[in-house]
Amino acid sequence: MADRTPLIAGNWKMNLEEWQAVELAGSIADGFKGTGVDVVLCPPFPWLVPVAAVLQGTPVALGAQDCSTETAGAYTGQVSPAMLNALCSYVIVGHSERRRDCCESNELVGQKANAALAAGLTPIACVGEALDIRDAGQAISWVEEQVDAIASAVGAEGVARIVIAYEPIWAIGTGRSATPDDAEDVVAAIRARVSATNATAGAQLRILYGGSANAENAAAYLATANIDGLLVGGASLKADSFLEIVSAAI
């Protein structure tokens, strides 16, 4: 992990009622002492305002789950990075569920990452392969292509300011996770890919693992040389389990 500060991000996806989101955020904020690790919570859009109120003055940052490529205009249903910047510090872009369900291309994900940076947000840009790609021995080349699109969009200066989350699609919400060695192989390849054209950015870039990460396996992922944190799904919906994961990163 070198000198990179660990990052644990909770992606709440389309879960929780408002009171549950507020209660969960409060419990996490109360349990996190803000030492040695960055923590961000990404609730659904409607709960950003109430959760922001709970997190104000705490070391826990707020993030969104997606953003538009556009700043403003006739884009019904979209939310611009500039709007999110009023509340958030981070935004997830290119999550595999959006790539799958909303047909988001590598190019679009790169554009979203660049728009987020321009608005003062830190994008958590997701990459990852499906099971058939892995079984064909093409996982690394597939992910490198996704990384190249993001790096091209944000430019040489922007690469060091983003976060990349490697999430093997076959391990998301399935209870099946990539082994720490499997994840480290791909994450190391991501870092090498970025370092090949920008050694400084490659060394500074924070890369997370996401895919059925939980309190039981967190420490093993975080013990690897190149994984700098975790993008946590289901295990972020309970304060105790999420705080255990955070503790593993300290």
C-alpha positions as CSV (number, residue, x, y, z in Angstrom):
1,M,0.0,0.0,0.0
2,A,3.1,2.2,0.3
3,D,2.2,5.7,1.5
4,R,-1.2,5.7,0.0
5,T,-4.0,6.4,2.5
6,P,-6.5,3.5,2.6
7,L,-10.0,4.2,1.4
8,I,-13.1,2.3,2.4
9,A,-16.3,3.3,0.5
10,G,-19.8,2.0,1.3
11,N,-22.1,1.7,-1.8
12,W,-25.6,1.5,-0.4
13,K,-27.0,1.0,-3.9
14,M,-30.9,1.2,-4.0
15,N,-31.4,0.3,-0.4
16,L,-32.7,1.8,2.9
17,E,-35.5,4.1,3.9
18,E,-34.6,7.6,4.9
19,W,-34.7,6.9,8.6
20,Q,-32.5,3.8,8.1
21,A,-30.0,5.8,6.1
22,V,-29.8,8.5,8.7
23,E,-29.5,6.0,11.5
24,L,-26.8,4.0,9.7
25,A,-24.8,7.1,8.8
26,G,-24.9,8.3,12.4
27,S,-23.8,4.9,13.8
28,I,-20.9,4.8,11.4
29,A,-19.9,8.4,12.1
30,D,-20.0,7.7,15.8
31,G,-17.9,4.6,15.5
32,F,-15.2,6.0,13.2
33,K,-12.4,7.9,14.9
34,G,-11.0,9.3,11.7
35,T,-7.4,8.0,12.0
36,G,-5.4,6.5,9.2
37,V,-8.1,5.7,6.7
38,D,-10.5,7.7,4.5
39,V,-14.2,6.6,4.8
40,V,-16.9,7.5,2.3
41,L,-20.6,6.6,2.3
42,C,-22.6,6.6,-1.0
43,P,-26.4,6.6,-0.3
44,P,-29.1,6.7,-2.9
45,F,-29.7,10.2,-4.4
46,P,-32.8,11.1,-2.3
47,W,-30.9,10.5,0.9
48,L,-27.9,12.6,0.2
49,V,-29.3,15.7,1.9
50,P,-30.3,14.0,5.2
51,V,-27.1,11.9,5.3
52,A,-25.0,15.0,4.6
53,A,-26.6,16.7,7.6
54,V,-25.6,13.7,9.8
55,L,-22.1,13.6,8.5
56,Q,-21.4,17.3,8.8
57,G,-18.5,17.9,11.1
58,T,-17.4,14.3,11.1
59,P,-14.5,12.7,9.3
60,V,-16.8,10.5,7.2
61,A,-17.1,11.8,3.6
62,L,-20.2,11.7,1.4
63,G,-20.3,10.3,-2.1
64,A,-22.9,9.7,-4.8
65,Q,-23.5,6.6,-6.9
66,D,-23.4,8.2,-10.3
67,C,-23.3,11.5,-12.2
68,S,-23.9,13.0,-15.6
69,T,-21.3,14.0,-18.0
70,E,-23.0,17.4,-18.4
71,T,-22.9,20.5,-16.3
72,A,-26.5,21.7,-16.7
73,G,-29.3,21.7,-19.3
74,A,-32.1,19.6,-20.7
75,Y,-31.0,16.2,-19.4
76,T,-34.1,14.9,-17.6
77,G,-33.4,12.6,-14.7
78,Q,-29.6,13.3,-14.7
79,V,-27.6,14.9,-11.9
80,S,-24.6,17.0,-12.7
81,P,-21.3,16.7,-10.9
82,A,-21.5,20.4,-10.1
83,M,-24.8,19.8,-8.3
84,L,-23.4,16.9,-6.3
85,N,-20.4,19.0,-5.3
86,A,-22.7,21.0,-3.1
87,L,-22.9,17.9,-0.8
88,C,-20.4,15.3,-1.9
89,S,-16.7,14.8,-2.1
90,Y,-16.8,11.5,-4.1
91,V,-18.9,9.9,-6.8
92,I,-18.9,6.4,-8.2
93,V,-18.8,6.1,-12.0
94,G,-19.0,3.1,-14.2
95,H,-20.2,0.6,-11.7
96,S,-20.8,-2.7,-13.4
97,E,-24.5,-2.6,-12.6
98,R,-24.7,0.7,-14.6
99,R,-22.5,-0.7,-17.4
100,R,-24.9,-3.6,-17.6
101,D,-28.3,-2.1,-17.0
102,C,-27.7,1.4,-18.6
103,C,-25.3,0.2,-21.4
104,E,-22.6,2.6,-20.2
105,S,-19.5,2.3,-22.4
106,N,-15.9,2.7,-21.5
107,E,-15.9,6.1,-23.3
108,L,-18.9,7.3,-21.3
109,V,-17.4,6.2,-18.0
110,G,-14.2,8.1,-18.8
111,Q,-16.3,11.2,-19.6
112,K,-18.1,10.9,-16.3
113,A,-14.8,10.6,-14.4
114,N,-13.5,13.7,-16.2
115,A,-16.7,15.7,-15.5
116,A,-16.5,14.7,-11.9
117,L,-12.9,15.9,-11.6
118,A,-13.7,19.2,-13.3
119,A,-16.5,19.8,-10.7
120,G,-14.1,19.2,-7.8
121,L,-15.2,15.6,-7.0
122,T,-13.1,12.6,-6.7
123,P,-14.4,9.9,-9.0
124,I,-14.3,6.2,-8.0
125,A,-14.1,4.7,-11.4
126,C,-15.1,1.1,-11.6
127,V,-13.5,-1.5,-13.9
128,G,-13.9,-5.3,-14.0
129,E,-14.5,-8.4,-16.1
130,A,-17.4,-10.9,-16.4
131,L,-16.8,-14.6,-15.7
132,D,-16.5,-15.6,-19.3
133,I,-13.8,-13.1,-19.8
134,R,-11.9,-14.4,-16.8
135,D,-12.3,-18.0,-17.9
136,A,-11.0,-17.1,-21.3
137,G,-7.8,-15.8,-19.7
138,Q,-8.5,-12.2,-20.8
139,A,-9.3,-10.5,-17.5
140,I,-6.2,-8.3,-17.4
141,S,-6.4,-7.2,-21.0
142,W,-10.1,-6.5,-20.6
143,V,-9.5,-4.3,-17.5
144,E,-6.5,-2.6,-19.1
145,E,-8.8,-1.4,-21.9
146,Q,-11.2,0.0,-19.4
147,V,-8.4,1.8,-17.5
148,D,-7.0,3.2,-20.8
149,A,-10.4,4.8,-21.6
150,I,-10.5,6.4,-18.2
151,A,-6.9,7.6,-18.2
152,S,-7.4,9.0,-21.7
153,A,-10.4,11.0,-20.6
154,V,-9.0,12.5,-17.5
155,G,-5.5,13.2,-18.9
156,A,-2.1,12.8,-17.3
157,E,-2.8,15.3,-14.5
158,G,-6.1,13.8,-13.6
159,V,-5.0,10.2,-13.3
160,A,-3.3,10.8,-10.0
161,R,-6.5,12.4,-8.6
162,I,-9.0,9.6,-9.3
163,V,-9.6,6.3,-7.5
164,I,-10.0,3.1,-9.4
165,A,-12.1,0.3,-8.1
166,Y,-11.5,-3.2,-9.5
167,E,-14.8,-5.2,-9.2
168,P,-14.9,-8.6,-10.9
169,I,-18.5,-8.7,-12.1
170,W,-18.9,-12.3,-11.2
171,A,-18.2,-11.6,-7.6
172,I,-20.7,-8.7,-7.0
173,G,-23.6,-9.6,-4.9
174,T,-23.0,-13.3,-5.4
175,G,-21.3,-14.2,-2.2
176,R,-18.4,-15.4,-4.3
177,S,-15.2,-13.3,-4.1
178,A,-12.0,-13.2,-6.0
179,T,-9.1,-14.5,-3.9
180,P,-6.8,-11.9,-2.6
181,D,-4.1,-13.2,-5.0
182,D,-6.5,-13.1,-7.9
183,A,-7.5,-9.5,-7.1
184,E,-3.9,-8.4,-6.5
185,D,-2.8,-9.8,-9.9
186,V,-5.3,-7.6,-11.7
187,V,-4.8,-4.5,-9.4
188,A,-1.0,-4.8,-9.9
189,A,-1.6,-4.9,-13.7
190,I,-3.8,-1.7,-13.4
191,R,-1.0,0.1,-11.5
192,A,1.6,-1.1,-14.0
193,R,-0.6,0.1,-16.9
194,V,-0.9,3.6,-15.5
195,S,2.8,3.7,-14.4
196,A,3.9,2.8,-17.9
197,T,3.0,6.3,-19.1
198,N,2.9,8.2,-15.8
199,A,5.1,6.7,-13.1
200,T,4.2,9.3,-10.5
201,A,0.4,8.8,-11.0
202,G,0.9,5.1,-10.9
203,A,2.6,5.3,-7.6
204,Q,0.0,7.7,-6.2
205,L,-3.2,6.1,-7.6
206,R,-5.4,4.5,-5.0
207,I,-7.0,1.2,-6.3
208,L,-9.8,-0.5,-4.4
209,Y,-11.2,-4.0,-4.6
210,G,-14.9,-4.5,-4.8
211,G,-16.8,-7.8,-5.0
212,S,-18.4,-9.4,-1.9
213,A,-15.9,-7.7,0.4
214,N,-16.8,-8.2,4.0
215,A,-15.5,-8.1,7.6
216,E,-14.2,-11.7,7.2
217,N,-12.1,-11.2,4.1
218,A,-11.2,-7.5,4.3
219,A,-7.8,-7.9,6.1
220,A,-6.6,-10.4,3.5
221,Y,-7.3,-8.0,0.6
222,L,-5.8,-5.0,2.5
223,A,-2.6,-7.0,3.2
224,T,-1.7,-7.1,-0.5
225,A,0.9,-4.7,-2.0
226,N,-1.4,-2.9,-4.4
227,I,-4.9,-2.9,-3.0
228,D,-5.5,0.4,-1.2
229,G,-9.0,-0.1,0.1
230,L,-12.4,-1.6,-0.6
231,L,-15.6,-0.7,-2.3
232,V,-18.2,-2.4,-0.1
233,G,-21.7,-3.3,-1.1
234,G,-24.0,-5.4,1.2
235,A,-21.6,-5.3,4.1
236,S,-21.9,-1.5,4.2
237,L,-25.6,-1.7,5.2
238,K,-24.8,-2.7,8.8
239,A,-22.7,-0.4,10.9
240,D,-21.0,-3.1,12.9
241,S,-19.8,-5.0,9.8
242,F,-18.7,-1.8,8.0
243,L,-16.8,-0.5,10.9
244,E,-15.0,-3.9,11.2
245,I,-13.9,-3.4,7.6
246,V,-12.7,0.1,8.4
247,S,-10.8,-1.2,11.4
248,A,-9.0,-3.7,9.1
249,A,-7.7,-0.8,7.1
250,I,-6.1,1.1,9.9
